[in-house]
Amino acid sequence: EVVNKVGGCIVWGGALDLAPADDLFIRVEYPLAIDPLLLPSIMSKKRAVGSTHVVVDIPTGRGAKVKTIGQAHALAMDFIELGGRLGIEVECAITEGEQPIGYAIGPILEAREALEALGGRGPEDLVDKATTLAGILLEMVGETNGKEMALELLRSGRALEKMREIIEAQGGDPEVEPEDLEPSRRWADLEAEEEGRVLWINNHHIAEIARIAGTPSDKGAGIMLRVKLGDHVKRGEPLMRIYAESSKRLEEALELAEELQPIGVGGRRGERMLIAKVKGLKPHRRRFILER
């Protein structure tokens, strides 16, 4: 009904019972941080909603699910083959996965950043990725210069206007502004232990810390990155801010962040060979969240 009215909608698959068996698997997989059923999980939902053209984003790099370009190409071929069997035209985009896109992780923080991007104030990498993927889809259905077309929709304000139409059609506040979306008031910063440049950002560790903080079930929980790869930081400067809706979750998330050090700071890459020293045996703790 919403799609017929305004031409689009915002949904979370689990809320619509699109693939009930997959939803059950996800409830088990997410707390354990595993994802063995990637292809069927994604494509079952596309088939359920009647998609005819699909662009699959495959972030690739250290800390991403897919580590190498070779693995990404193999996965892309699997998606395209499975799409063919389901009668869906599929194209895949192998994208930069060495660090999170944008700065926000968590429901409210990501929604705020998305509204900022639609209003012309979003991070460059987020805007580039969104318009690139949209451009591929536009070209799949016969348009030319898809990315430029997507950028023009963004610059003209038509994309934001359409988002507000969708929000209103789904019962939300169409006048909502980014500043209206406030995360939890409980927060703590992870600070740089030395001066230097940001050498790496481990996506997997960032996601693990965000889970411990309470995302996505706690809407006000999450992480705001303060740096990107290559940025120069001084000792004591914040690398990221962790939000949580309870003091206990915040304490646990900060403790994990200090243990994992998901953002590496140092001199020029290759200038110093030592990354870290490991002394003695340390018990390995694998954390998971039991949702009730």
Secondary structure, DSSP 8 states (H G I E B T S, - for coil): -HHHHHS-----HHHHTSSHHHHHHHHHHHHHT--TTHHHHHHHHHHHTT-SEEEEEEEESTTSSB-SHHHHHHHHHHHHHHHHHHT-EEEEEEEE-SS-SSSEESHHHHHHHHHHHHTT-S-HHHHHHHHHHHHHHHHHTT-SSHHHHHHHHHHTTHHHHHHHHHHHHTTS-TT--GGG----S-EEEEE-SSSEEEEEE-HHHHHHHHHHHTTTTSTT-EEEE---TT-EE-TT-EEEEEE-SSHHHHHHHHHHHHHH--EEEESSTTS--------S------------
